[in-house]
Amino acid sequence: VMFIFKTLGLKCVTLLPQIMQPILALVKSSQHGLRDFLFQQLGTLVAIVKQHIRPYLGRMFELMHEFWSHQALQAQILFLIGE
């Protein structure tokens, strides 16, 4: 998914409604190692779509808050916030 989004750039914004809910659900339900990777990929996605991520920020911040206590995820969460 990220390869396609990187290639399309802002043209991929129309695909956000189809992929954001499944990705956010996967972050919540995945195992620790995959969750770290998914937070990293969300940061990359935010860097690509920029302000178009706004409709999903509430849910993303809920997930960041939920998993902030996991020290191993804090670096990726901070990366995501920085984007």
C-alpha atoms as an extended CHARMM CRD file, in Angstrom:
* protein
*
        83  EXT
         1         1  VAL       CA              0.0000000000        0.0000000000        0.0000000000  PROA      1               0.0000000000
         2         2  MET       CA              2.7600000000        2.4540000000        0.8940000000  PROA      2               0.0000000000
         3         3  PHE       CA              4.5710000000        1.8060000000       -2.3780000000  PROA      3               0.0000000000
         4         4  ILE       CA              1.4090000000        2.6880000000       -4.2950000000  PROA      4               0.0000000000
         5         5  PHE       CA              0.8110000000        5.7790000000       -2.1840000000  PROA      5               0.0000000000
         6         6  LYS       CA              4.4030000000        6.9650000000       -2.5540000000  PROA      6               0.0000000000
         7         7  THR       CA              4.1460000000        6.5040000000       -6.3150000000  PROA      7               0.0000000000
         8         8  LEU       CA              0.8100000000        8.2900000000       -6.6200000000  PROA      8               0.0000000000
         9         9  GLY       CA              1.6210000000       11.1100000000       -4.2100000000  PROA      9               0.0000000000
        10        10  LEU       CA             -1.3990000000       13.3200000000       -3.5470000000  PROA      10              0.0000000000
        11        11  LYS       CA             -3.3750000000       11.4840000000       -6.2280000000  PROA      11              0.0000000000
        12        12  CYS       CA             -3.8850000000        8.7370000000       -3.6420000000  PROA      12              0.0000000000
        13        13  VAL       CA             -6.0150000000       10.9570000000       -1.3870000000  PROA      13              0.0000000000
        14        14  THR       CA             -9.1870000000        9.5630000000       -2.9600000000  PROA      14              0.0000000000
        15        15  LEU       CA             -8.1930000000        6.1020000000       -1.6590000000  PROA      15              0.0000000000
        16        16  LEU       CA             -7.9450000000        7.1660000000        1.9930000000  PROA      16              0.0000000000
        17        17  PRO       CA            -11.5600000000        6.2740000000        2.8930000000  PROA      17              0.0000000000
        18        18  GLN       CA            -10.9950000000        2.7120000000        1.6640000000  PROA      18              0.0000000000
        19        19  ILE       CA             -7.7390000000        2.0550000000        3.5200000000  PROA      19              0.0000000000
        20        20  MET       CA             -7.7100000000        4.0960000000        6.7180000000  PROA      20              0.0000000000
        21        21  GLN       CA            -10.3270000000        2.2010000000        8.7170000000  PROA      21              0.0000000000
        22        22  PRO       CA             -8.7710000000       -1.2290000000        7.9590000000  PROA      22              0.0000000000
        23        23  ILE       CA             -5.2700000000        0.0540000000        8.7580000000  PROA      23              0.0000000000
        24        24  LEU       CA             -6.3840000000        1.6280000000       12.0310000000  PROA      24              0.0000000000
        25        25  ALA       CA             -8.2630000000       -1.5540000000       12.9960000000  PROA      25              0.0000000000
        26        26  LEU       CA             -5.1550000000       -3.5800000000       12.1960000000  PROA      26              0.0000000000
        27        27  VAL       CA             -3.0040000000       -1.3520000000       14.4310000000  PROA      27              0.0000000000
        28        28  LYS       CA             -5.3830000000       -2.0120000000       17.3140000000  PROA      28              0.0000000000
        29        29  SER       CA             -5.6180000000       -5.7760000000       16.8390000000  PROA      29              0.0000000000
        30        30  SER       CA             -2.0940000000       -6.6650000000       15.6980000000  PROA      30              0.0000000000
        31        31  GLN       CA              0.7760000000       -8.1290000000       17.6860000000  PROA      31              0.0000000000
        32        32  HSD       CA              3.4850000000       -5.9080000000       19.1000000000  PROA      32              0.0000000000
        33        33  GLY       CA              6.0760000000       -6.2960000000       16.3120000000  PROA      33              0.0000000000
        34        34  LEU       CA              3.5890000000       -5.5940000000       13.5550000000  PROA      34              0.0000000000
        35        35  ARG       CA              2.1120000000       -2.6780000000       15.5100000000  PROA      35              0.0000000000
        36        36  ASP       CA              5.5160000000       -0.9730000000       15.5740000000  PROA      36              0.0000000000
        37        37  PHE       CA              5.7700000000       -1.3270000000       11.7890000000  PROA      37              0.0000000000
        38        38  LEU       CA              2.2060000000       -0.0660000000       11.2910000000  PROA      38              0.0000000000
        39        39  PHE       CA              2.8320000000        3.0940000000       13.3480000000  PROA      39              0.0000000000
        40        40  GLN       CA              5.8980000000        3.7080000000       11.1700000000  PROA      40              0.0000000000
        41        41  GLN       CA              3.8280000000        3.2260000000        8.0070000000  PROA      41              0.0000000000
        42        42  LEU       CA              1.1470000000        5.5920000000        9.3040000000  PROA      42              0.0000000000
        43        43  GLY       CA              3.8490000000        8.2310000000        9.7420000000  PROA      43              0.0000000000
        44        44  THR       CA              4.9240000000        7.7010000000        6.1460000000  PROA      44              0.0000000000
        45        45  LEU       CA              1.3180000000        7.9100000000        4.9920000000  PROA      45              0.0000000000
        46        46  VAL       CA              0.7880000000       11.1960000000        6.8500000000  PROA      46              0.0000000000
        47        47  ALA       CA              3.9120000000       12.5990000000        5.2010000000  PROA      47              0.0000000000
        48        48  ILE       CA              2.4560000000       11.6900000000        1.7890000000  PROA      48              0.0000000000
        49        49  VAL       CA             -1.1380000000       12.8690000000        2.1630000000  PROA      49              0.0000000000
        50        50  LYS       CA             -0.4090000000       15.8220000000        4.4720000000  PROA      50              0.0000000000
        51        51  GLN       CA             -3.5330000000       17.7420000000        5.5730000000  PROA      51              0.0000000000
        52        52  HSD       CA             -5.8580000000       15.2080000000        3.9490000000  PROA      52              0.0000000000
        53        53  ILE       CA             -5.3570000000       12.9330000000        6.9660000000  PROA      53              0.0000000000
        54        54  ARG       CA             -7.4170000000       15.3040000000        9.1480000000  PROA      54              0.0000000000
        55        55  PRO       CA            -10.6420000000       13.2310000000        9.1020000000  PROA      55              0.0000000000
        56        56  TYR       CA             -8.7200000000       10.3360000000       10.6810000000  PROA      56              0.0000000000
        57        57  LEU       CA             -6.6970000000       12.2450000000       13.2900000000  PROA      57              0.0000000000
        58        58  GLY       CA             -9.1340000000       11.6050000000       16.1190000000  PROA      58              0.0000000000
        59        59  ARG       CA             -8.9140000000        7.8440000000       15.7310000000  PROA      59              0.0000000000
        60        60  MET       CA             -5.1490000000        8.0020000000       15.2410000000  PROA      60              0.0000000000
        61        61  PHE       CA             -4.6840000000       10.0020000000       18.4600000000  PROA      61              0.0000000000
        62        62  GLU       CA             -6.8750000000        7.4930000000       20.3110000000  PROA      62              0.0000000000
        63        63  LEU       CA             -4.5550000000        4.6970000000       19.1760000000  PROA      63              0.0000000000
        64        64  MET       CA             -1.4390000000        6.6870000000       20.0600000000  PROA      64              0.0000000000
        65        65  HSD       CA             -2.8430000000        7.3450000000       23.5240000000  PROA      65              0.0000000000
        66        66  GLU       CA             -3.8260000000        3.6980000000       23.9730000000  PROA      66              0.0000000000
        67        67  PHE       CA             -0.3600000000        2.3680000000       23.1010000000  PROA      67              0.0000000000
        68        68  TRP       CA              1.7910000000        5.1610000000       24.5730000000  PROA      68              0.0000000000
        69        69  SER       CA              2.5020000000        3.0480000000       27.6560000000  PROA      69              0.0000000000
        70        70  HSD       CA              4.3840000000        0.5250000000       25.4760000000  PROA      70              0.0000000000
        71        71  GLN       CA              7.9040000000        1.9570000000       25.5710000000  PROA      71              0.0000000000
        72        72  ALA       CA              8.9920000000        0.0940000000       22.4610000000  PROA      72              0.0000000000
        73        73  LEU       CA              6.2920000000        1.9200000000       20.4480000000  PROA      73              0.0000000000
        74        74  GLN       CA              7.0260000000        5.4180000000       21.7340000000  PROA      74              0.0000000000
        75        75  ALA       CA              9.6810000000        6.1900000000       19.0870000000  PROA      75              0.0000000000
        76        76  GLN       CA              7.2840000000        5.3220000000       16.2540000000  PROA      76              0.0000000000
        77        77  ILE       CA              4.4210000000        7.2020000000       17.8830000000  PROA      77              0.0000000000
        78        78  LEU       CA              6.6250000000       10.2920000000       18.2370000000  PROA      78              0.0000000000
        79        79  PHE       CA              7.6180000000        9.9340000000       14.5770000000  PROA      79              0.0000000000
        80        80  LEU       CA              3.9390000000        9.8210000000       13.6290000000  PROA      80              0.0000000000
        81        81  ILE       CA              3.1610000000       12.8970000000       15.7350000000  PROA      81              0.0000000000
        82        82  GLY       CA              6.0810000000       14.7070000000       14.1310000000  PROA      82              0.0000000000
        83        83  GLU       CA              4.7000000000       14.1800000000       10.6620000000  PROA      83              0.0000000000
